[in-house]
Amino acid sequence: MSERHAVSSRVTVDALAAFPERIDVRSPAEFALDHLPGAVNMPVLDDAERARIGTLYTGSAFEARRLGAALVARNIALMLDGAFADKARDWQPLVYCWRGGQRSGSLGLVLGQIGFRVQVLDGGYQAFRRAVVAALETLPATLSFVVVGGTTGSGKSLLLRALAERGEQVLDLEALANHRGSVLGLVPGETQPSQKAFDTTVWDALRRFDPSRPVFVESESAKVGDLRVPPALLARMRASPCLWLELPVEARVALLMREYDFFVRDVDAFCARLDALRVLRGHEVVNAWQEAARGGRIESVVRDLLVAHYDPIYLQSIRRNFPGTAAPLARIAWDGSEDGLHAAAAEAAAASLTRTT
């Protein structure tokens, strides 16, 4: 085995781009919390095994290491017979664990002995996380943003998608956060990613943008659902030029009825979500909304929510947090149609050429 590599090489976070095939050997629970973009989970210890080793370690570190070695060896053997069985000899994976220590080192050693040119991430996920946090403090300042503002239901997310289809650079924070940005914003049955995973996807998006071109983003608040927008990004957004999207109230109601059709189909879920507004709107108002919704008048509830609740709060917040909306690059009015949306996207792209930094 003259070509084998007895000790796998180590690389730093700065070299990640050179290694698109990434193997996360941490447990499934660790992987689910956050992981490197594009990584696949091949745990050398699953969640139960990791917990078992941790419990044993408190009594005897030696016995924990002996059992851990046996479990890791068996799991790596299964990988060699399964997921790794068809890998060519020039395969060059990047392997990492929590700190770049025993778990990734074990798999790296075995793969290196076979002859693969395996790389182990120095410092593991911890080093990657530190690099992401640091980059999120500096990356936003290197980019020029154009903020899309407009009252609830005016189609801001739709405009972002239309702009992306045109080839414009778009940062859709609500899509990354799996939340539509209001008390009704979480789709029933779905969950948001962890804060760490959200940070990673935001970092991954920011680092891919061309600094010479504008990045369109919606006028988000400090949090999207339960997730915090990175402070440096939020500050950059709030200091950026804005566009203002306008849609008539009736068209906004129709759009929301389409976009939130799951609440139209499940009135009980809609009414349960309205309970979150009791502190702000009072029991009498919320009870009336719920009664109207159960009576088949969801459309009238949506209209009242817009006019009486969302619009006043949004307009107050937008004036305070996004001063660029006072003199926007353009006021873009559309009618809710597909053709109107494409025209709005073209107008937004043209207006962004006059942006200031």
N, C-alpha and C positions, 0 to 999 in steps of 0.2 A: 504494500500500500504506500508507494513512494509519494503519491500525490495528496495523501491525507494531511489534514491540518490539526495537529494535536491540540492546539489551543486556538479557539476562534478569535477573530480580530474584534476590536472594539471601536465603535464610532460614536461621535457626539451628535447631539440634536441638530447641529448646523449641517450635518451631512445627510439628513433624512431624505432629501429629494433624490438622492442617488440610489435609494433602495425602496422601490415601490411595493415589493412583496414583503409584508410585515406580519410577523407571528407574535401574538400576545399570549404568553403562556400562563398568565394569571387565571384565577378562578373565574367562572362565568359571572358571578356577582360583581367582581372587580371590573371585568370587561364591560358589563352593562352600565356601570356608573360613568365610565368614560374610557376612551382608547384612542390610539393614534388613527388618523384618517386612513381608511383602506385596510386596516389590520383585520386579520381573521383570528378567532379565538381557538387556540389549541392548548387547553390547560394541562399542565403536568400534574396538577392536583385540582380536583373539582371542589366545590364548595364544602361538601361534607368531609372530604379528606383533609382539606386545609383546616377546618375546625377541629377535627380529630387530632391532627398534629399539634395545633396550638394548645389544646387542652393537655396533651401528654407532655408538652415542653415544660409546663409549669412544675411538673413533678420530676422529670428526668430529661434533660436536654439530650443525653446520649441515646436513650430509647426513642425519643422523638426523631432524631436524625436517622437512626437505623430504620425505623418504620417509614419515614419520609423517603429515604433512598429507595426502599423496595417499591413503594407506590409510584414514585416518579419513574423508575426503571420500567415498570409494567406499562404505565401510560405511554411512555415514549416508544416502547415496543409496538403498542397498538397503532401509534401514528406511523411508524415505519412500515407496518403491514397494510396500513390503510391510506390515509391522506397523502403520505409522502412516497408511496410505492412507485408512482410513475414519474417522479421528478428526475429530470436530466442531470447529468454530472456537472453541468455549468450553472445549476441553480444557485442563486446567491440571496438567500433570505436574510432579513433583519429580524432578530429575536429580542424580545424584551420582557421583563417582569416588573415588579414594583420598584426595586432599587437597582436592577441590573446585576443581581447577585446569584444565589444558588439555583433558583428555578430556571432562569434563562441560561445561566452558565452550564447547567446539566444538559439541556437540549443542545446548546451550542457545541459542547464537547463531543457528544455523540455524533452529531451531523458533521463536525469537522473531522472526526476519525474516519467517517465513511468516505470523505473526499469533497463534500460540499464546502463552498467558500462562504460560510455563515458569518454574519456580523452580529455582535451583541451590542445593544444600545447602552452606552456608558451612563450609569445613573438611573437607567430604566424609566418607567413612567413618571417617577418623581421629577427627574430632570426635564422631561418633556413638559410636564405641567408648569414648572417654573419658567420655562422658555415661553410658553403660551401666555402666562400672566404678564410677563415682561413685555412681550410683543404687543399685547392689547393696550398697553400704556403709550406706545410710540407709533404703531401702524396708522391709527386714524389720522394723525397729523400729516401723513404723507399723501393723503387722498383728498380729492375735492368732491363734496357731497352736494346733491340737490335734493331738498326735502319736499316730499309731496304731502301737502296739507289738505284738509277738507273735512266737513262734518261727517259724522257716522253714517255709513250707508252710501256715501258719495262715490264709492268704487275705487278707493285708493289702492287696495290690493290687486284689483283687476287691472288698473293702470300699470302697476309694477310688472305684472305678468305680460301685458301687451308690450311694454318697453323691452322686456327680456327677449320676447319673440322677435323684436326688431334688431336684436344684437346689442342693445344698450347694456351697460353694467348696472346690475340691480342687486341690492342687499335687502332681501325680504326677511326681516327679523321675525315676523309672525310665523312664516313657514318654518324657519329654523327652530322656533320655540314651540311649534305645534299648538298655537293658540291664536285666536283672532282679536285679542287685545281688549276685551271688555268682560263684564261679569257674565255675559253669554258666550264668551269666546272659546271655551274648551268644548270640543265635540264630545258628546256623551260616549262613554266607553273607551275613550282615548286618554293618554297621559302625556305630560310634558317630559322632556329629557331632564337629566340632572343639570344643575348649574354648571358643573365642570364640562359636561358634554356640550352644553349650549355654548360655553366659552370656546371650546375647541372648534365647533362648526363656524362660529363667527370669525375666529382667527383664520381658519382655513379659507373662508370666503375672502376676507380682507387681503390676505397675502397674494391672492391670484389676480387682483384688480390691477389694471394699467393706470398708474398715477397720472398719466397725461390726459385721461378721459374722465368725465364726471361719473359718479356713482349715485344712482337714484335710491332713495330710502324713504320710508314712511315716517310721519311725525309721531313717533312712539313716545310714550311716557317712560319714566325711569324703569318700569317693570313691564314685561309682557307676560301676563298671567302671574305665575310665581317666580319668574326668572328675571334677574337683574341685567339690564343692558350695561355692558362694560362702561364705567364712568368716563374714560377718555373719549370713547366713541360717542357717548351721549352729549358730552360737551362740544365736540366737533360738529355734531348734527345741529345742535341748537344755535351754533354760530354761523350756520351755512345759509345760503340763499334758498328761497322756497318757491314752490308753485302752489297754486290754489285750485283745487278741483271742485266744480259745482255741478249739482244734480238736483232737479226739482224734488220736493218732498214726496210726492206720490210715486215718482220713479225710484226714490230711495227706499220707500216702503216695499215696492215690488222687488227691488234688488235683494233686500234683506230676506224677504219671504222665499226667494230662490236660494240664496246662499245659506240660509239657516233652515232649510226644508225639514231637517231632522226634528226640529222643535215643532214644526207644523204637524208632523206625523205623530209625535209623542208629546201631547199637551201636558201630561203629568210632569215630564222632565222639564218642560218650559216653565211651568208654575213653580217647580222646586227651585229652579235657578233664580226666579224672581224673588224668592225669599231673601236673597243676599242684599236686596235693596231696601229692606225694611228700616234699617238704621237711617238711611238717607231720605227715604220718601215717606216713611210712616206706615203703620199697619193698615190704615183705612185705604190709602192709595193702592198699596200692593194687593190687598184683598180684592179691591175692585178690578184690578188688572187680571188677577187669577180667575175671578168669576166670569169676566168677559171672555177670557181665553177658553175656559171650559164650556162656555156657551157658543163657541164657534166663531168668536169675533177676534181672532188673533191679529188680523190685519189692523184693526182699530187700536189694539194694544201696542203694536209695533209703532204705529204713527204717534201715539201718545208718548211712548218711551223716547222717541226721537225728539219731539218738540218740547216735552216737559222735563226730560231728564238728561239725555245725552248731549243735546245741542248746547244748553247753557253751560254745562260742566266743561265740554270740550272747548268751546270758544274762550272761556275764561282761562283755561290751561294753555291753550295755544298762543294766546296773546302774551302770556307771562313767560313761557318757555321757548317760543320760537318767534323772536322779533322780526325775522325775515318775512313772516306772513303779512306784516303791516304794509309792505310794499313788495309784493311777490314779483318774480320774473314774468309771470303770466297768470291770468285768471282763465282757467280752461273750463268752459261749459260744455256738457254733453248731455245726451238724451236717454242714456241707458241702453242704446242699441249696440250691436256688434260693430257696425260701421262707425257709429259715433265713438266707440272706444278706440278703434284704430286711428281715427282722426285725432282724438285727444292725445294718443301716444306720439303721433307725428308732431303735434304742436308742442308737447312737452320736450321732445328731443330737440326741436328747433330752438325753444326758449332757453334750454340749458347751455347753448353756445354762448349766451350772453352772461353766464354766471360770473360771480366774483369770488375770490378766494379769501 
